[in-house]
Amino acid sequence: MTRNGFFDLRTALAFLDSKDELTEVAGEVDWDLELGAVTREVFRRRGPALLYTNIKDYNRPEARCRKLAAGLMGSFRRLSLVLGFDELQPNRTLIDHLIERNRTLIAPAVVENGPVHENVVIGNDIDLYAFPAPRWHYLDGGRYIGTLGCAVMKDPETGRHNVGIYRSRIVDRDKLSTYIISSQNWRSIRGKHEALGSPIPVAWVFGWDPVMELVAGSPFPREICEYDVMGGYRSAPVPLVRCRTVDLLVPAAAELVVEGEISLDPATYAIEGPFGEVTGYLSGVPTPRPVTRVTAITHRNDPILRGTAASSEPGAIGEYAFVAAIQRAAIAWETLRQAGIPGIVDVFVHPVSNGTTVVVQIKKLYEGQPKQIAAALWGSASGRTVGKFVIVVDEDIDPSNYEAIDWAINYRVDPGSDDLVIFRSLFGWSLDPSTAPEHRNLAELGEGLWNRVLIDATRTWRFPRRPEWNNEKFPPVGLNRPEDVERVKGRWSSYGFTGWKVDF
Ligand SMILES: Cc1cc2nc3c(=O)[nH]c(=O)nc-3n(C[C@H](O)[C@H](O)[C@H](O)COP(=O)(O)O)c2cc1C
């Protein structure tokens, strides 16, 4: 059972608090590196979501913005809660939920007024530095206000709104520079504005119901408006208000909206990057990139800026890695379903990989099944950042358990055979630092390129059957018979283990 509701950040925070999944950070924390380091160390310790209320330089009563919320989706339990469940749900339940909700479209409702317009700042009063945007990591190119910032744009022909997460940093009181990879939806909106010779109106949403971040960071087909998907997640139309200076619609209860225009004239570009990215690595070098020239800032009273420490590394998994794990697993599962491939038991993405590795557990029905799975995932438009490694395992291997996967790779894979299949130079994720620089040259290639690998870690069907192995092609595992284990269990206390006491 899920509860619906939310549609603003404050209710989401209150719900997490009621589940002991939120802590207020009341002591002073510096926006410059300290806030990022605290956030990452809390992630490392698998701590709760964080509401910073005492940020250096922003803790005077007259400060325009004094709070920042991080980590709302930083564990599978919190992700389950944000999705509307009352408790942690298993991978399969979350995936089924996402697949179903990703297909449920409810059109938004335009309302006259909303709390996001409690304060409207225009003209010389515009000042992005009035918000406690952190410098998250010491090598970041600046103050990244947009780590979970959602850019709302509109197709100038169809009027359809598009929402995507793109990182953004403050370059001046009224300027944000942005890194937008030429992913499909942005590309088509940009192309149409180029043809018109007009700048792109944009509204950045920095804090609202986390369902926006969950949906905006995931690839949906161009014809789908993300607001409709968000409505589906909450079983209600998203209440939207009209922006004050651009012809766009934004959530009525957003904490903070930055309205503006992106010029496509390279002469207007400003330096963006580098940034400590979700891969755990510093991404890129300082590069001139498109700028949002701010035309208005609107915000709630006592607004809460939303942000997060993006990067993931073993032991310190970033917040969005959990969302990426579930969303990318759901997308992969749906792709396999649409391709009509039978025998899929589970699809698991380990958060640290953000979907770069997809593990598919199958009931093997024919020898070519793992290759068919890889081909379907690699051939799907939604697979741009999904499945550099596709690992297929049998039913007895738990795909969420790296030890089990490792065992399967060790003894079910012959690297010299076609258990390993490499598909070179497919489209791919340009943020991957192991990809050769020339394969990350978006200007030349349009998309990044990935060499992709299938690891077929299922037991092969190419071997002959052996009568000594119960007429199977692979030797048996589980070398204690159940009856032997039962006998040992019955006599366990009689063995007299000295200095070691454990129940069977
Ligand atoms: C936390 C997070 C940060 C992201 N940062 C960027 C970014 O800086 N640039 C980018 O092009 N895509 C980024 N993405 C990926 C896009 O949000 C994603 O591809 C989305 O589907 C784009 O939407 P669109 O296809 O509607 O443009 C990010 C995603 C997440 C979840």
The ligand as an SDF file (V2000), in Angstrom:
LIG
                    3D

 31 33  0  0  0  0  0  0  0  0999 V2000
   21.5690   14.0800  -10.1520 C   0  0  0  0  0  0  0  0  0  0  0  0
   21.5510   14.1820  -11.6560 C   0  0  0  0  0  0  0  0  0  0  0  0
   22.3810   15.0680  -12.3000 C   0  0  0  0  0  0  0  0  0  0  0  0
   22.3700   15.1720  -13.6730 C   0  0  0  0  0  0  0  0  0  0  0  0
   23.1700   16.0790  -14.2690 N   0  0  0  0  0  0  0  0  0  0  0  0
   23.1140   16.2310  -15.5990 C   0  0  0  0  0  0  0  0  0  0  0  0
   23.8850   17.2460  -16.2250 C   0  0  0  0  0  0  0  0  0  0  0  0
   24.6190   17.9940  -15.5800 O   0  0  0  0  0  0  0  0  0  0  0  0
   23.7800   17.3670  -17.5540 N   0  0  0  0  0  0  0  0  0  0  0  0
   22.9690   16.5580  -18.2970 C   0  0  0  0  0  0  0  0  0  0  0  0
   22.8920   16.7470  -19.5020 O   0  0  0  0  0  0  0  0  0  0  0  0
   22.2530   15.5730  -17.7400 N   0  0  0  0  0  0  0  0  0  0  0  0
   22.2960   15.4060  -16.4150 C   0  0  0  0  0  0  0  0  0  0  0  0
   21.5540   14.4320  -15.8330 N   0  0  0  0  0  0  0  0  0  0  0  0
   20.7930   13.4950  -16.6650 C   0  0  0  0  0  0  0  0  0  0  0  0
   19.5050   14.0640  -17.1670 C   0  0  0  0  0  0  0  0  0  0  0  0
   18.7720   14.6410  -16.1280 O   0  0  0  0  0  0  0  0  0  0  0  0
   18.6870   12.9540  -17.7890 C   0  0  0  0  0  0  0  0  0  0  0  0
   19.3800   12.4480  -18.9120 O   0  0  0  0  0  0  0  0  0  0  0  0
   17.3260   13.3790  -18.1850 C   0  0  0  0  0  0  0  0  0  0  0  0
   16.6740   12.2740  -18.7590 O   0  0  0  0  0  0  0  0  0  0  0  0
   17.3710   14.5100  -19.1760 C   0  0  0  0  0  0  0  0  0  0  0  0
   16.0580   14.8830  -19.4660 O   0  0  0  0  0  0  0  0  0  0  0  0
   15.6380   15.2500  -20.9640 P   0  0  0  0  0  0  0  0  0  0  0  0
   15.9460   14.0270  -21.8300 O   0  0  0  0  0  0  0  0  0  0  0  0
   14.1980   15.5070  -20.7990 O   0  0  0  0  0  0  0  0  0  0  0  0
   16.4330   16.4250  -21.4030 O   0  0  0  0  0  0  0  0  0  0  0  0
   21.5370   14.3320  -14.4430 C   0  0  0  0  0  0  0  0  0  0  0  0
   20.7010   13.4340  -13.8110 C   0  0  0  0  0  0  0  0  0  0  0  0
   20.7080   13.3630  -12.4380 C   0  0  0  0  0  0  0  0  0  0  0  0
   19.7810   12.4150  -11.8010 C   0  0  0  0  0  0  0  0  0  0  0  0
  1  2  1  0
  2  3  1  0
  2 30  2  0
  3  4  2  0
  4  5  1  0
  4 28  1  0
  5  6  2  0
  6  7  1  0
  6 13  1  0
  7  8  2  0
  7  9  1  0
  9 10  1  0
 10 11  2  0
 10 12  1  0
 12 13  2  0
 13 14  1  0
 14 15  1  0
 14 28  1  0
 15 16  1  0
 16 17  1  0
 16 18  1  0
 18 19  1  0
 18 20  1  0
 20 21  1  0
 20 22  1  0
 22 23  1  0
 23 24  1  0
 24 25  2  0
 24 26  1  0
 24 27  1  0
 28 29  2  0
 29 30  1  0
 30 31  1  0
M  END
$$$$
